[in-house]
Amino acid sequence: MQMNNHSLVTEIFLLGFQHLNNLKILIFSLILLIHILTIYENVLVIVLVTISQTLHSPMFFFLQQLSLSDLLQSMLIVPILLKTVINEGAKISLIGCIVQLYIFGVTEASQCLLLTVMSYDRYLAICNPLCYSSIMNHKLCVKLIVMSWLLVLSFTTVTVITAATQEFCNQNTINHFFCDYFPLLELSCSEATLARILGLAASVPVILFPFLLITGSYVCIAHEILKITSNIGRQKAFSTCSSHLAVVSIFYGSLIVTYLIPTRNQSQTIGKLLSLLYTVVTPFINPMIYSLRSTDMKNALKKIIQ
């Protein structure tokens, strides 16, 4: 991406979390531990689904894609976060900032759409179990993933190019731990109203619409579960969706508050804490909630170990 020739700022300073004092080492160690575990968990899921024949099902195929997205995002965000914690700030080139923004946008948007695809998978499994295998075949799974990536790349490219063509003249400090879209626009010395509107407009099909689709799916699922007369049957049906619903609540809740509610109504510290939820916590808990507690996943791991 080509930067504007009139831009004077070539380096961005990320403030991260300030005034940690004696807690600095403890927080650094905790985030580093979470990062290491996140990499291990997601790599394990990707490898297990790839090599184990028993895990070649639509659900585990989508979980593998989600783990890949989580892994990329964690490796992109957490190292710079650790720098901001231990050094009370970190420097990054303007081009590096734009690249980080682009990759972050791609991984975050892909997770939104993957969670939507997974809700559709659960909807078919519970509301239309007899036709599930014929509808949710490998060909449809691949089509859904390809369509998701094309949509993600299209919207992310347009919004990031808009941010990259802004002029950055004087200010170079972002009160955040990574290069996010709206904090970066705050540094622009050119008119950024159109870029802000475009950013909000792009978040609607990537964040809001998928959230509405997931909500609609779960309304139908809940209606179907209530029809089950057996308590054991209800519990079994609900257990297949509870993990997905928990992650969706954390992930989409923090995203909607961060991006769809005007930033001036939020405390900057609260905004950064919400960002931690979907950039650090969610990639860490996803494999544990979705995959590693699955009986099929445990059996596949035991077979490989033996």
Helices and strands as residue ranges (DSSP letters): E 11-14, G 21-23, H 24-51, G 53-55, H 58-87, E 90-93, H 94-127, G 129-131, H 132-135, H 138-164, E 173-174, H 181-185, H 193-203, I 204-208, H 209-226, H 231-255, I 256-260, G 263-265, H 268-276, I 277-281, H 282-286, I 287-292, H 295-305
